[in-house]
Amino acid sequence: MSNASTIQTHIASHGTDVNESFRGGPRSLLFLSEINQASIVMLAKIGILSQSIAARIADGVLQLDSLLDPHDVTGTGNYLEYEKRLVQLIGDEASLVHAGRSRQDIASTLSRMNLRDDVLSAHQALALARLDLLKLAENHYETIIPAYTHGVQAQPTSFGHYLLAQSSAWGRQLDRLAQAYGRINQCPLGVAALSTSSFPIDRFMLADLLGFADVVDNAYDANHLAPVDTCLEFAAILGISAVQISQFSQDLHAQYADPIPWLTIAPGELMGVSSLMPQKRNPAALEQLRAQSSLLLSEMQGPFMLAHNVRTGMFDYRAYDPLPTSRPVKLFTLLRKLINSIVVDPAQARSEVDADYSTVTEVADMLLQKAGIPFRIGHHFASAIVDYGRSRKMRLQEISYEVAAKLYEQNHQATFPLNEQEWDMCADPAQMIFNRKGHGGPQLAEMTRMQKSEYEAANAAISWNDDCRAHLASVKEKRISAVQALAKAN
């Protein structure tokens, strides 16, 4: 037999489930059971099935539920396999639960139920990491640290300011996840293959019974377009999160290049020790955080490639469990552990700032504010100060007022317009940071305001997640009670 014939035979015997990844797993089997619970309740209430037949099927569904093993890795979301087991329990009439449905709309619904579950898990894990980040930020409003552009020390800020920036970025991912959840949380069940059926299926009842907020309106869209973009939206959000976390890990990892880093990881399980060099303490968790971020980013490209350049209706993008989403929760959990292991040496961080000229922009600003000197002229003078000090291996604080005044007179043929106190302020990073005036800066008033806002948003995200989970749990309880009530009529 030719390879082509072998493939055709395989497809004929297995339907579109050619690849195991398109069959789902134990979770998909449990969700498939929920779909059948909702279907039999709806079919009975609408009157598509008689109460007696619906009752027998409901009883069979409950029996089969009791036999399902959520830890059985051989479990599958394939409806035909489920139906065979149901037929073994109650006979051929078991297939009546499939009235007005197709494996296609079941697959689309399973995909959304899996994605819905994954969004909540990823959202919760990232939200908890964000809360821990905010607790760390609260302790470092006044911890002066160097900040970098182009990989070179730029201007100082506070560690709290930096951490609040990360919190703000992670908050956008949480917002995106919540928004994506709203689009994922729409039910395609009941559209059959693509144009509904001759049965008067109540799609809105099915959506309510499964905890969906609404239905996907267009039947063709529900099965052949929406499954793509809802999945890819989630994948894109996870990819963005991976990029942000890898940047965070790199920012922290960069400190280890210094013999005396101002930021380290506390000794313990997140730290490694070289097998050869006794002095080395390797930041293993940071390396893992970066590596896991990169792996997550690469994994999230796969669904785009599967759906790219494929006609609607093909099986390529129709996986029951469409994203490999165990990694995000692991990544966000590691992120949280890392945050709680960070050790900061404020004195060493201040020493790094003082060792460079990162406050010298204040010279140009002060000249403009105090004497109306155009900024570019002040900028040129500040640059001349840097050249003078670096050529002599001096820090900015070591350049005296008299030297600065002389350099100004030499460069601009004018008296230096700043007094000694004002000159000293230009070299003081605390003066520079905490006297900022702009919205969103590192000054204490703005830090307090932003911290409050970030906490409110972080707690709101946790509450949203809790509410979503509570709603699904409540719906599940009501649905099972409805199935049990129906089965008692048998």
C-alpha positions as CSV (number, residue, x, y, z in Angstrom):
1,M,0.0,0.0,0.0
2,S,1.3,3.5,-0.9
3,N,2.0,6.1,1.7
4,A,-0.9,8.2,0.3
5,S,-3.2,5.2,0.7
6,T,-2.0,4.5,4.2
7,I,-2.8,8.1,5.2
8,Q,-6.2,8.0,3.6
9,T,-7.0,4.8,5.4
10,H,-5.9,6.4,8.7
11,I,-8.0,9.5,8.1
12,A,-11.0,7.4,7.2
13,S,-10.8,5.4,10.4
14,H,-10.1,8.3,12.7
15,G,-12.0,11.2,11.2
16,T,-10.3,14.5,11.5
17,D,-8.5,13.5,14.7
18,V,-5.3,12.6,13.0
19,N,-3.1,14.0,15.6
20,E,-3.4,13.3,19.3
21,S,-3.2,17.1,20.1
22,F,-6.5,17.4,18.3
23,R,-8.2,14.9,20.6
24,G,-7.9,16.8,23.8
25,G,-7.2,15.0,27.1
26,P,-8.8,14.3,30.5
27,R,-9.9,17.9,30.8
28,S,-11.6,17.8,27.4
29,L,-13.4,14.7,28.4
30,L,-14.8,16.3,31.5
31,F,-15.9,19.4,29.5
32,L,-17.4,17.0,26.9
33,S,-19.5,15.5,29.7
34,E,-20.6,19.0,30.7
35,I,-21.6,19.7,27.1
36,N,-23.8,16.5,27.1
37,Q,-25.3,17.5,30.4
38,A,-26.3,20.9,28.9
39,S,-27.6,19.3,25.7
40,I,-29.9,16.7,27.3
41,V,-31.4,19.4,29.6
42,M,-32.0,21.7,26.7
43,L,-33.5,18.9,24.5
44,A,-35.9,18.0,27.2
45,K,-37.0,21.5,28.0
46,I,-37.6,22.4,24.3
47,G,-39.4,19.2,23.8
48,I,-37.2,17.8,21.1
49,L,-37.0,14.6,23.1
50,S,-39.7,13.1,25.2
51,Q,-39.3,13.3,28.9
52,S,-39.0,9.5,29.2
53,I,-36.2,9.3,26.6
54,A,-34.5,12.4,28.0
55,A,-34.6,11.0,31.5
56,R,-33.0,7.7,30.4
57,I,-30.2,9.6,28.6
58,A,-29.7,11.9,31.6
59,D,-29.4,8.9,33.8
60,G,-26.8,7.4,31.5
61,V,-24.9,10.7,31.3
62,L,-24.7,10.8,35.1
63,Q,-23.6,7.2,35.3
64,L,-20.9,7.8,32.7
65,D,-19.8,10.9,34.7
66,S,-19.2,8.8,37.7
67,L,-16.9,6.6,35.7
68,L,-14.8,9.4,34.3
69,D,-11.3,9.6,35.7
70,P,-10.0,13.2,35.6
71,H,-6.4,11.9,35.9
72,D,-6.6,9.4,33.1
73,V,-4.2,10.7,30.5
74,T,-5.8,8.4,27.8
75,G,-9.1,10.4,28.2
76,T,-10.3,12.1,25.1
77,G,-12.7,14.8,24.1
78,N,-13.8,12.8,21.0
79,Y,-17.6,12.7,21.0
80,L,-17.8,9.4,19.1
81,E,-15.8,7.6,21.7
82,Y,-18.0,9.2,24.4
83,E,-21.1,8.1,22.6
84,K,-19.9,4.5,22.3
85,R,-19.5,4.3,26.1
86,L,-23.0,5.9,26.6
87,V,-24.5,3.4,24.2
88,Q,-23.0,0.6,26.2
89,L,-24.8,1.9,29.3
90,I,-28.3,2.7,27.9
91,G,-28.5,1.5,24.4
92,D,-28.8,3.0,20.9
93,E,-31.1,5.9,22.0
94,A,-28.0,7.4,23.6
95,S,-27.2,9.0,20.2
96,L,-30.3,11.1,20.5
97,V,-28.4,13.6,22.7
98,H,-26.6,14.5,19.6
99,A,-29.7,15.9,17.9
100,G,-28.9,19.2,16.1
101,R,-25.2,19.0,16.9
102,S,-22.0,18.0,15.1
103,R,-18.6,17.1,16.3
104,Q,-17.6,20.4,14.7
105,D,-19.6,22.6,17.1
106,I,-18.7,20.3,20.0
107,A,-15.0,20.8,19.1
108,S,-15.4,24.6,18.9
109,T,-17.1,24.5,22.3
110,L,-14.5,22.3,23.9
111,S,-11.8,24.6,22.5
112,R,-13.5,27.6,24.2
113,M,-14.0,25.8,27.5
114,N,-10.3,24.8,27.5
115,L,-9.2,28.4,26.6
116,R,-11.6,29.8,29.2
117,D,-10.0,27.6,31.9
118,D,-6.5,28.5,30.7
119,V,-7.2,32.2,30.6
120,L,-8.4,32.2,34.2
121,S,-5.4,30.1,35.4
122,A,-2.9,32.3,33.6
123,H,-4.6,35.5,34.8
124,Q,-4.7,34.3,38.4
125,A,-1.0,33.4,38.4
126,L,0.1,36.6,36.9
127,A,-2.2,38.7,39.1
128,L,-0.7,37.1,42.3
129,A,2.8,37.8,41.0
130,R,1.8,41.4,40.4
131,L,0.5,41.8,44.0
132,D,3.8,40.5,45.4
133,L,5.6,42.9,43.1
134,L,3.6,45.8,44.6
135,K,4.5,44.7,48.1
136,L,8.1,44.8,47.1
137,A,7.7,48.2,45.5
138,E,6.2,49.6,48.7
139,N,9.4,49.0,50.5
140,H,11.6,50.8,48.0
141,Y,10.1,54.2,47.3
142,E,13.4,55.8,48.4
143,T,15.8,53.2,47.2
144,I,17.9,55.1,44.6
145,I,19.0,52.9,41.7
146,P,20.7,53.4,38.4
147,A,18.5,53.2,35.3
148,Y,19.8,52.5,31.8
149,T,19.2,53.4,28.2
150,H,21.2,51.8,25.3
151,G,22.7,49.6,28.0
152,V,24.4,52.5,29.6
153,Q,23.6,54.2,32.9
154,A,21.2,57.1,32.1
155,Q,19.5,58.7,35.0
156,P,18.7,57.5,38.5
157,T,15.3,56.6,39.7
158,S,14.0,54.7,42.7
159,F,13.6,50.9,42.7
160,G,9.9,51.4,43.7
161,H,9.4,53.5,40.6
162,Y,10.9,50.8,38.4
163,L,8.8,48.1,40.0
164,L,5.6,50.1,39.6
165,A,6.5,50.4,35.9
166,Q,6.6,46.6,35.7
167,S,3.3,46.4,37.6
168,S,1.7,48.8,35.1
169,A,2.9,46.7,32.2
170,W,1.7,43.4,33.8
171,G,-1.6,45.1,34.5
172,R,-2.1,45.7,30.8
173,Q,-1.6,41.9,30.2
174,L,-4.2,41.2,32.9
175,D,-6.6,43.7,31.2
176,R,-6.0,42.0,27.9
177,L,-6.6,38.6,29.4
178,A,-9.9,39.7,30.9
179,Q,-10.9,41.3,27.6
180,A,-10.0,38.1,25.7
181,Y,-12.0,36.1,28.2
182,G,-15.1,38.1,27.2
183,R,-14.6,37.1,23.6
184,I,-13.8,33.5,24.3
185,N,-16.7,33.2,26.7
186,Q,-19.3,33.0,23.8
187,C,-20.9,29.7,23.0
188,P,-20.8,28.0,19.5
189,L,-22.7,24.9,20.6
190,G,-25.8,24.2,18.5
191,V,-24.6,25.6,15.2
192,A,-23.9,22.0,14.0
193,A,-21.4,22.0,11.1
194,L,-21.8,25.6,10.0
195,S,-25.5,26.4,9.3
196,T,-27.4,25.0,12.3
197,S,-29.9,22.3,11.7
198,S,-33.6,21.6,11.3
199,F,-34.0,21.1,15.1
200,P,-35.1,24.1,17.0
201,I,-32.0,24.1,19.2
202,D,-32.0,26.9,21.9
203,R,-28.4,28.0,21.6
204,F,-28.9,30.7,24.3
205,M,-30.1,28.0,26.8
206,L,-27.0,25.9,26.0
207,A,-24.8,29.0,26.6
208,D,-26.4,29.6,29.9
209,L,-26.1,26.0,31.0
210,L,-22.4,26.0,30.2
211,G,-21.7,29.4,31.9
212,F,-21.1,31.3,28.7
213,A,-22.1,35.0,28.6
214,D,-23.5,34.9,25.1
215,V,-23.5,32.9,21.8
216,V,-21.3,33.4,18.8
217,D,-23.9,35.0,16.6
218,N,-23.2,33.7,13.1
219,A,-23.1,29.9,12.8
220,Y,-20.4,29.9,10.1
221,D,-18.3,32.2,12.2
222,A,-18.8,30.2,15.3
223,N,-17.2,27.1,13.8
224,H,-14.8,28.3,11.2
225,L,-13.6,31.8,11.9
226,A,-14.0,32.6,15.6
227,P,-12.0,29.5,16.8
228,V,-9.0,31.0,15.1
229,D,-8.9,34.6,16.3
230,T,-10.0,33.8,19.8
231,C,-7.2,31.3,20.2
232,L,-4.6,33.6,18.5
233,E,-5.6,36.5,20.7
234,F,-4.8,34.5,23.8
235,A,-1.6,33.3,22.2
236,A,-0.6,36.9,21.4
237,I,-1.2,38.0,24.9
238,L,0.9,35.2,26.4
239,G,3.6,36.1,23.8
240,I,3.6,39.7,24.9
241,S,3.8,38.6,28.6
242,A,6.8,36.4,27.8
243,V,8.6,39.3,26.2
244,Q,7.9,41.5,29.2
245,I,9.0,38.9,31.7
246,S,12.2,38.1,29.8
247,Q,13.1,41.9,29.9
248,F,12.4,41.9,33.6
249,S,14.7,38.9,34.1
250,Q,17.4,40.5,32.0
251,D,17.3,43.8,34.0
252,L,17.8,41.8,37.2
253,H,20.4,39.5,35.7
254,A,22.5,42.4,34.5
255,Q,23.3,43.2,38.1
256,Y,25.3,40.0,38.4
257,A,28.0,41.3,36.0
258,D,29.1,43.6,38.8
259,P,31.5,42.1,41.4
260,I,29.3,43.7,44.1
261,P,25.7,43.7,42.7
262,W,23.1,45.8,44.4
263,L,20.4,43.3,43.6
264,T,20.7,39.6,44.3
265,I,18.5,36.5,44.8
266,A,18.4,35.2,48.4
267,P,20.3,32.0,49.0
268,G,18.2,28.9,48.5
269,E,16.5,26.8,45.9
270,L,16.5,29.7,43.3
271,M,20.3,30.1,43.5
272,G,22.9,27.8,42.0
273,V,26.6,27.2,43.0
274,S,29.2,26.4,40.4
275,S,30.5,22.8,40.5
276,L,34.0,24.1,39.8
277,M,34.3,27.6,41.0
278,P,33.5,28.0,44.8
279,Q,33.0,31.7,44.6
280,K,30.3,31.6,42.0
281,R,26.7,32.0,43.0
282,N,24.7,31.6,39.8
283,P,21.2,33.2,39.5
284,A,19.6,30.0,38.2
285,A,16.0,31.2,38.7
286,L,16.7,34.3,36.5
287,E,18.2,32.1,33.8
288,Q,15.2,29.8,34.0
289,L,12.8,32.7,33.9
290,R,14.4,34.0,30.8
291,A,14.6,30.5,29.2
292,Q,11.0,29.7,30.0
293,S,9.8,33.0,28.7
294,S,11.6,32.3,25.4
295,L,10.1,28.8,25.2
296,L,6.6,30.2,25.9
297,L,7.1,32.9,23.2
298,S,8.2,30.2,20.7
299,E,5.2,27.9,21.6
300,M,2.8,30.7,21.0
301,Q,3.9,31.0,17.4
302,G,2.8,27.5,16.5
303,P,-1.0,28.3,16.5
304,F,-0.4,31.2,14.1
305,M,1.4,28.9,11.7
306,L,-1.3,26.2,11.9
307,A,-4.0,28.7,11.1
308,H,-2.0,30.6,8.5
309,N,-2.9,30.1,4.8
310,V,-5.5,27.4,5.6
311,R,-9.0,27.3,4.1
312,T,-11.9,27.6,6.6
313,G,-13.3,24.2,7.6
314,M,-9.9,22.4,7.7
315,F,-8.8,20.5,10.7
316,D,-5.5,22.2,11.2
317,Y,-6.7,24.9,13.7
318,R,-9.4,22.8,15.2
319,A,-7.6,21.4,18.3
320,Y,-9.8,20.7,21.3
321,D,-7.1,22.1,23.5
322,P,-5.6,24.6,21.1
323,L,-2.7,26.1,23.1
324,P,0.1,24.4,25.1
325,T,-0.8,26.4,28.2
326,S,0.8,24.6,31.1
327,R,3.9,26.8,30.7
328,P,2.4,30.2,31.4
329,V,1.3,29.2,34.9
330,K,4.6,27.7,35.6
331,L,6.4,30.8,34.3
332,F,4.2,33.2,36.3
333,T,4.6,31.0,39.4
334,L,8.4,31.1,39.0
335,L,8.1,34.8,38.5
336,R,6.3,35.1,41.9
337,K,8.9,33.0,43.7
338,L,11.7,35.2,42.2
339,I,10.0,38.4,43.3
340,N,9.8,37.2,46.8
341,S,13.5,36.2,46.8
342,I,14.9,39.6,45.7
343,V,17.4,41.2,48.0
344,V,18.3,44.8,47.5
345,D,21.4,46.6,48.9
346,P,20.4,50.3,48.8
347,A,23.9,51.6,49.7
348,Q,25.5,49.7,46.8
349,A,22.8,50.9,44.4
350,R,23.5,54.5,45.5
351,S,27.2,53.9,45.1
352,E,26.7,52.8,41.5
353,V,24.7,56.0,40.8
354,D,27.4,58.2,42.4
355,A,30.1,56.5,40.4
356,D,28.7,57.9,37.1
357,Y,27.4,61.2,35.8
358,S,23.7,60.2,35.6
359,T,22.5,63.4,37.4
360,V,24.4,65.8,35.2
361,T,21.2,66.6,33.1
362,E,20.3,68.6,36.2
363,V,23.1,71.1,35.4
364,A,21.4,72.0,32.1
365,D,18.0,72.1,33.7
366,M,19.2,74.2,36.6
367,L,20.9,76.7,34.3
368,L,17.6,77.0,32.3
369,Q,15.4,77.4,35.4
370,K,17.7,79.7,37.4
371,A,19.3,81.8,34.7
372,G,17.3,81.3,31.5
373,I,20.3,79.7,29.8
374,P,19.0,77.9,26.7
375,F,19.0,74.1,27.3
376,R,21.3,73.3,24.5
377,I,24.0,75.7,25.8
378,G,23.5,74.2,29.3
379,H,23.7,70.7,27.8
380,H,27.0,71.5,26.1
381,F,28.4,72.8,29.4
382,A,27.2,69.7,31.3
383,S,28.9,67.5,28.6
384,A,32.2,69.5,29.1
385,I,31.9,68.8,32.9
386,V,31.6,65.1,32.2
387,D,34.6,65.1,29.9
388,Y,36.7,67.0,32.4
389,G,35.8,64.7,35.3
390,R,36.1,61.4,33.4
391,S,39.5,62.3,32.0
392,R,40.7,62.7,35.6
393,K,38.8,59.7,37.0
394,M,36.7,62.0,39.2
395,R,33.1,61.6,40.3
396,L,30.7,64.5,39.7
397,Q,30.5,65.1,43.5
398,E,34.3,65.5,43.5
399,I,34.3,68.4,41.0
400,S,34.2,71.5,43.1
401,Y,32.1,74.6,42.6
402,E,35.2,76.6,41.8
403,V,36.2,74.3,39.1
404,A,32.7,74.2,37.6
405,A,32.6,78.0,37.6
406,K,36.0,78.3,35.9
407,L,35.0,75.8,33.2
408,Y,31.8,77.8,32.6
409,E,33.7,81.0,32.2
410,Q,36.2,79.4,29.9
411,N,33.5,77.9,27.7
412,H,31.0,80.7,27.6
413,Q,32.9,83.9,28.5
414,A,30.4,84.6,31.3
415,T,30.1,84.3,35.0
416,F,28.7,81.0,36.2
417,P,25.0,81.8,37.1
418,L,24.6,79.1,39.8
419,N,25.5,79.4,43.4
420,E,27.4,76.7,45.3
421,Q,24.3,75.1,46.9
422,E,22.6,74.9,43.5
423,W,25.7,73.2,42.0
424,D,25.8,70.7,44.8
425,M,22.1,69.8,44.2
426,C,23.0,68.9,40.6
427,A,25.2,66.1,41.9
428,D,22.7,64.7,44.4
429,P,20.5,61.9,43.0
430,A,18.1,62.2,45.9
431,Q,17.5,65.9,45.0
432,M,17.0,65.0,41.4
433,I,14.6,62.1,41.9
434,F,12.4,63.4,44.7
435,N,12.1,66.9,43.4
436,R,10.6,65.8,40.1
437,K,7.5,67.6,39.1
438,G,6.0,65.6,36.2
439,H,3.0,63.2,36.4
440,G,4.2,59.7,36.9
441,G,7.6,60.5,38.1
442,P,9.5,59.0,41.1
443,Q,8.7,61.8,43.5
444,L,7.1,60.4,46.7
445,A,3.7,62.0,46.1
446,E,3.5,60.4,42.7
447,M,4.8,57.1,44.0
448,T,2.1,57.0,46.6
449,R,-0.6,57.9,44.1
450,M,0.6,55.3,41.6
451,Q,1.0,52.6,44.3
452,K,-2.6,53.2,45.4
453,S,-3.9,53.0,41.8
454,E,-1.9,49.8,41.1
455,Y,-3.1,48.1,44.2
456,E,-6.7,48.9,43.3
457,A,-6.3,47.5,39.8
458,A,-4.4,44.5,41.1
459,N,-7.1,43.7,43.7
460,A,-9.8,44.3,41.1
461,A,-8.1,41.7,38.8
462,I,-8.1,39.2,41.6
463,S,-11.8,39.8,42.3
464,W,-12.7,39.5,38.7
465,N,-11.0,36.1,38.5
466,D,-12.7,35.0,41.7
467,D,-16.1,36.1,40.3
468,C,-15.6,34.3,37.0
469,R,-14.7,31.1,38.8
470,A,-17.6,31.4,41.2
471,H,-20.0,31.9,38.3
472,L,-18.8,28.8,36.6
473,A,-19.0,26.8,39.8
474,S,-22.5,28.0,40.4
475,V,-23.6,27.2,36.8
476,K,-22.1,23.7,37.2
477,E,-24.0,23.1,40.3
478,K,-27.3,24.2,38.8
479,R,-26.7,22.2,35.6
480,I,-26.0,19.0,37.5
481,S,-29.1,19.5,39.6
482,A,-31.1,19.9,36.4
483,V,-29.7,16.7,35.0
484,Q,-30.3,14.8,38.3
485,A,-33.9,16.1,38.4
486,L,-34.4,15.0,34.8
487,A,-32.9,11.5,35.5
488,K,-35.3,11.0,38.4
489,A,-38.2,11.0,36.0
490,N,-36.8,7.7,34.5
